[in-house]
Amino acid sequence: MAVTDATGVLSRPYGGNRAVRSAALSDLAQHMLSQTSKQSSAPGLLMLADGTVFYGRACGAAGTATGEVCFNTSLEGYFEVLTDPSYAGQIVTMTYPQIGNYGIDPVDTQTGLGADGDPTLTTRPALRGMIVHDMCRTPSNWRSVQSVPAYLAERGIVALEGIDTRALVRHLRDNGAQKGIITTEVFDLEELSRLLAEAPDLVGENLVKTVSRASTRSYTACDLPADHAFASADPAPARHKVVAYDCGIKRGILEGLVRAGCDLTLVPWDTPAEDVLTMGEGGGAPDGVFLSNGPGDPDAVTETYTQVQKLIGRVPIFGICLGHQMISLACGATMEKLKFGHRGGNQPVMNLLTHRVEITAQNHGFGLVFPSLGALVPELSGGVTEHPCGADGTPATGDLRFWVERGIAPVVQNERFGRIRLTHVNLNDGTAEGIQLLDQPCFSVQYHPEASPGPTDAHYLFTAFARLMDGDADYLNIDISKDRLAGWKFAEEEN
């Protein structure tokens, strides 16, 4: 077991008493902190599954929590990250060194709506814990109504600051995201190790059912937050009846769909396809079905992707993040656990159809193995007959930047639903980021296009869904450089 101090230097482990002394600040340090905006704070500790230990100070609620330790590279939008339901079961490390500068406005929450109204002031975030290098307790922003530490403490989220997040993130990149335990009350390393070993693993656990809604609810332009009117343009008139599977849907995605002209009906994650097909106008099929983002292992969400299998071909479908994975699994694909996942607002993705790079917001730890969808169709794949292979000689580990270099959007023949095209590739690691079913009205992306937080490059996907429901066969043929400004008042100023 390795112990890491605040500088990230590894040393030999010690017993519980030494762990307490290592975690606690000296009396002088505590006195100095008490005279600043930091105030005095309790010691805290993070232990990873491989035995690595980091010491820090409490900046949220007191307590102990376990979860998968991952990291997010966003420079802003910490509150949207904090309230994203897709972080259920995880302890999130923010790589940007100072968090909390501009405080919190609860209306910016990404936690979905409850059945009886807006829960922004009361809902507990889905993540298990938060780790930062430096937490600001005195925010400065005209919209701020609360500090991040106060918000965390109020909602029972354990958080630590004073951690060398550079050392922690490098460790996770080298060794992979892994289970960890964060505490402000237990400092016996052997006891922490036991508690950590007893905690459930992320793989195989269905976390979607912990964040999905329990009943049906509508979401229309009337539900858009009035506090965002200073930046957001008026939504398009509602013209499409859409059923949205709530697998932990972000409110920004709801808003993006409504602004594109969708009248939404939100349903629980396991709603039967037969029921969905009666939720349109006059009891018929809806104009479209949306599959939302969500947390955890997609293979564990059987109840959703088996319904998607019944819906493909019956109604236009658009999936984001977990929704993309649900479509892929419905097609019979294989999923892989990524080493440390994609989390942040700065992930570069190549759109193989437009040959433009999109800077995207992402949050997922699993990905589609594209070759598992079927064999290549050479005449639609630049004459290439075999999927590129990885270092182990198998297509499952092949780098999809092979297609980026050739400027080709390859097509495979799927046994269930016909031809499927690869539309987007991650430029950092060559993994799949989007697919389009050519013989069915269905497409999906692995990333988040709603800019909550993150860039607006992928806004065009909401427009594409509307065009798909309109019957436009070329629905993805959109000038993304212009469409990314749609829905924002600053676009009017630029024009």
DAJORA-V537975 format. One record per backbone hydrogen bond with DSSP energy under -1.0 kcal/mol. NH is the residue of the N-H (numbers start at 0). CO is the residue of the C=O. Records with the same first field share a line. If there is no record, write none. Layout:
NH = CO / CO
This chain:
2 = 10
3 = 52
4 = 8
7 = 4
10 = 2
18 = 14
19 = 15
20 = 16
21 = 17
22 = 18
23 = 19
29 = 25
30 = 26
31 = 27
32 = 28
33 = 29
35 = 32
38 = 32
43 = 55
44 = 182
45 = 53
46 = 180
47 = 51
48 = 178
50 = 47
53 = 45
55 = 43
56 = 160
57 = 41
58 = 158
60 = 156
64 = 181
66 = 179
67 = 88
68 = 177
69 = 90
71 = 92
72 = 342
80 = 76
81 = 77
82 = 78
83 = 80
86 = 83
87 = 84
89 = 86
90 = 67
91 = 128
92 = 69
93 = 130
94 = 71
98 = 133
102 = 99
103 = 145
107 = 104
108 = 105
113 = 116
116 = 113
121 = 118
122 = 118
127 = 89
128 = 89
129 = 157
130 = 91
131 = 159
133 = 96
135 = 98
139 = 100
143 = 140
144 = 103
145 = 103
150 = 146
151 = 147
152 = 148
153 = 149
154 = 150
156 = 151
159 = 129
160 = 56
161 = 132
162 = 131
164 = 162
167 = 163
168 = 164
169 = 165
170 = 166
171 = 167
172 = 168
173 = 169
174 = 170
175 = 171
176 = 338
179 = 66
180 = 46
181 = 64
182 = 44
183 = 62
191 = 187
192 = 188
193 = 189
194 = 190
195 = 191
196 = 192
197 = 193
204 = 201
206 = 204
209 = 206
210 = 207
211 = 207
216 = 265
218 = 263
222 = 219
223 = 220
227 = 224
228 = 225
230 = 227
231 = 227
232 = 486
235 = 258
238 = 260
239 = 260
241 = 262
242 = 287
243 = 264
244 = 289
245 = 266
246 = 244
250 = 109
253 = 249
254 = 250
255 = 251
256 = 252
257 = 253
258 = 254
260 = 257
261 = 256
262 = 239
263 = 218
264 = 241
265 = 216
266 = 243
270 = 267
275 = 271
276 = 272
277 = 274
278 = 275
279 = 283
282 = 279
283 = 280
286 = 240
287 = 240
288 = 315
289 = 242
290 = 317
291 = 244
299 = 296
300 = 297
303 = 300
304 = 300
305 = 301
307 = 303
308 = 304
310 = 306
311 = 307
313 = 310
314 = 310
316 = 440
317 = 288
318 = 442
319 = 290
320 = 444
322 = 319
324 = 320
325 = 321
326 = 322
327 = 323
328 = 324
329 = 325
330 = 326
331 = 328
332 = 327
335 = 366
337 = 364
341 = 363
343 = 361
346 = 359
348 = 357
349 = 424
350 = 355
351 = 422
354 = 350
357 = 348
359 = 346
361 = 343
363 = 341
366 = 335
368 = 333
369 = 367
371 = 368
372 = 369
373 = 370
376 = 410
379 = 376
380 = 377
382 = 377
383 = 380
389 = 393
392 = 389
396 = 393
397 = 394
399 = 429
401 = 398
402 = 399
404 = 400
407 = 402
411 = 419
412 = 374
413 = 417
417 = 413
419 = 411
420 = 435
421 = 409
422 = 433
423 = 433
424 = 349
425 = 430
426 = 347
429 = 425
432 = 423
433 = 423
434 = 443
435 = 420
436 = 441
437 = 418
441 = 439
442 = 316
443 = 434
444 = 318
445 = 432
447 = 360
458 = 455
460 = 457
461 = 458
463 = 459
464 = 460
465 = 461
466 = 462
467 = 463
468 = 464
469 = 465
470 = 467
471 = 466
474 = 471
476 = 473
477 = 475
479 = 477
481 = 478
482 = 478
483 = 479
484 = 481
485 = 482
487 = 484
488 = 230
490 = 487
493 = 489
494 = 490
